[in-house]
Amino acid sequence: MASIDEISDDLPAERSTSLRTYLDFEKPIAELESKVNEMRALIDEDTEKSLTGEIKKLEEKARAALSETYSKLTPWQKTQVARHPERPHCLDYIERLFKDFTPLSGDRYFADDAAIVGGPATFRGRSVMVIGHEKGSNTESRIKHNFGMAMPEGYRKAVRLMEMADRFGLPVITLVDTAGAYPGIDAEERGQAEAIARSTDCCLGLGVPIIAVIIGEGGSGGAVAIATANRILMLEHAIYSVISPEGAASIIWRDSAKKEEAATAMKITAQDLEELGVIDGIVSEPVGGAHRDPKSTMDALGTAIALALAEFDSMPPERVRRQRHDRFLQMGRNL
């Protein structure tokens, strides 16, 4: 059994504006915020009064530009935000929202897969099982967690934890953030498709409620394997799709450069998926994305999870199971 320190020692600290990573469509905002930083560095006793007013004007201009940009993001731009390297990941949410988290390791068949982390924890006074994809926050941790792309043993570990939760009557909360299951030959040799199918089947069969949250990328079967839930929530700038926009463009047009067109056609944003009935709710992010204010994003998500869980209080296992079955059957009818 791993300790929380062993798997979370690489969590990112909050960054100052000067160290922030900007996306390509954020260049005008980057220039304004860079000027603000430069002017702040020049402030001394003689220039404080004259520069403070100018700094405030620039800050207001930067905030206005940020708000305008994020009010009209395209699906491809939302994809970029969902993949932002500073966006909070699974272990960040666990550290902020859960107490007494005890990470459990291994699938009892082959090995442990660090791309999926999980274990029992306390969420707002109640015992739960939390499971999620962890991408990592720097080069070393990304390699360790395989960029959040799970092997078969990762999904078999998820099944083990879900079955444990069912046995002890613990609601399951899953945090989804993966480009997809790992597509390597070794994963296929160990039964990747079978492991994903069994994990999905396990989700459908549980008598305890499952609340799934797409916190970044929700890619293909790798996401569905732990997101076949009673309630599916998405962060405002997260994406959820059967394939990446680049992959779809390569297959349909044989040109990955058409990824922006593919992202629009695939309806991968939270807003599109809520309209289609694929997800149940959207959790708002701060202007500029979750990476600009991780704490408020996590707190808002915690409230949304608590409200979703409350819907299933006192509901008998068979009704919980039936609601989940009916939800996905109805989704198929609607689409």
Secondary structure as the mmCIF struct_conf table of DSSP 4:
data_model
#
loop_
_struct_conf.conf_type_id
_struct_conf.id
_struct_conf.beg_label_comp_id
_struct_conf.beg_label_asym_id
_struct_conf.beg_label_seq_id
_struct_conf.end_label_comp_id
_struct_conf.end_label_asym_id
_struct_conf.end_label_seq_id
HELX_RH_AL_P HELX_RH_AL_P1 ILE A 4 SER A 8
TURN_TY1_P TURN_TY1_P1 ASP A 9 ASP A 10
HELX_LH_PP_P HELX_LH_PP_P1 LEU A 11 SER A 16
HELX_RH_3T_P HELX_RH_3T_P1 THR A 17 LEU A 19
HELX_RH_3T_P HELX_RH_3T_P2 ASP A 24 GLU A 26
HELX_RH_AL_P HELX_RH_AL_P2 LYS A 27 LEU A 42
TURN_TY1_P TURN_TY1_P2 GLU A 45 THR A 47
HELX_RH_AL_P HELX_RH_AL_P3 GLU A 48 TYR A 70
TURN_TY1_P TURN_TY1_P3 SER A 71 LYS A 72
HELX_RH_AL_P HELX_RH_AL_P4 PRO A 75 ALA A 82
TURN_TY1_P TURN_TY1_P4 ARG A 83 ARG A 83
TURN_TY1_P TURN_TY1_P5 PRO A 85 GLU A 86
BEND BEND1 ARG A 87 ARG A 87
HELX_RH_AL_P HELX_RH_AL_P5 CYS A 90 LEU A 97
STRN STRN1 LYS A 99 LYS A 99
BEND BEND2 ASP A 100 ASP A 100
BEND BEND3 ARG A 108 PHE A 110
TURN_TY1_P TURN_TY1_P6 ALA A 114 ALA A 115
STRN STRN2 ILE A 116 PHE A 123
TURN_TY1_P TURN_TY1_P7 ARG A 124 GLY A 125
STRN STRN3 ARG A 126 HIS A 133
BEND BEND4 SER A 137 ASN A 138
HELX_RH_AL_P HELX_RH_AL_P6 THR A 139 LYS A 144
TURN_TY1_P TURN_TY1_P8 HIS A 145 HIS A 145
HELX_RH_3T_P HELX_RH_3T_P3 ASN A 146 GLY A 148
HELX_RH_AL_P HELX_RH_AL_P7 PRO A 152 PHE A 168
TURN_TY1_P TURN_TY1_P9 GLY A 169 GLY A 169
STRN STRN4 VAL A 172 THR A 178
BEND BEND5 ALA A 179 ALA A 179
BEND BEND6 ALA A 181 ALA A 181
HELX_RH_AL_P HELX_RH_AL_P8 ILE A 185 GLU A 189
TURN_TY1_P TURN_TY1_P10 ARG A 190 GLY A 191
HELX_RH_AL_P HELX_RH_AL_P9 GLN A 192 GLY A 205
BEND BEND7 GLY A 207 VAL A 208
STRN STRN5 ILE A 210 GLY A 219
HELX_RH_AL_P HELX_RH_AL_P10 SER A 220 VAL A 224
TURN_TY1_P TURN_TY1_P11 ALA A 225 ALA A 227
BEND BEND8 ASN A 230 ASN A 230
STRN STRN6 ARG A 231 LEU A 235
TURN_TY1_P TURN_TY1_P12 GLU A 236 HIS A 237
STRN STRN7 ILE A 239 SER A 241
BEND BEND9 VAL A 242 ILE A 243
HELX_RH_AL_P HELX_RH_AL_P11 PRO A 245 ILE A 252
TURN_TY1_P TURN_TY1_P13 TRP A 253 TRP A 253
BEND BEND10 ARG A 254 ARG A 254
HELX_RH_3T_P HELX_RH_3T_P4 SER A 256 LYS A 258
HELX_RH_AL_P HELX_RH_AL_P12 LYS A 259 MET A 266
TURN_TY1_P TURN_TY1_P14 LYS A 267 LYS A 267
STRN STRN8 THR A 269 THR A 269
HELX_RH_AL_P HELX_RH_AL_P13 ALA A 270 LEU A 276
TURN_TY1_P TURN_TY1_P15 GLY A 277 GLY A 277
BEND BEND11 VAL A 278 ASP A 280
STRN STRN9 GLY A 281 VAL A 283
TURN_TY1_P TURN_TY1_P16 VAL A 287 GLY A 288
HELX_RH_3T_P HELX_RH_3T_P5 ALA A 290 ARG A 292
BEND BEND12 ASP A 293 ASP A 293
HELX_RH_AL_P HELX_RH_AL_P14 PRO A 294 ALA A 310
TURN_TY1_P TURN_TY1_P17 GLU A 311 SER A 314
HELX_RH_AL_P HELX_RH_AL_P15 PRO A 317 ASN A 334
#
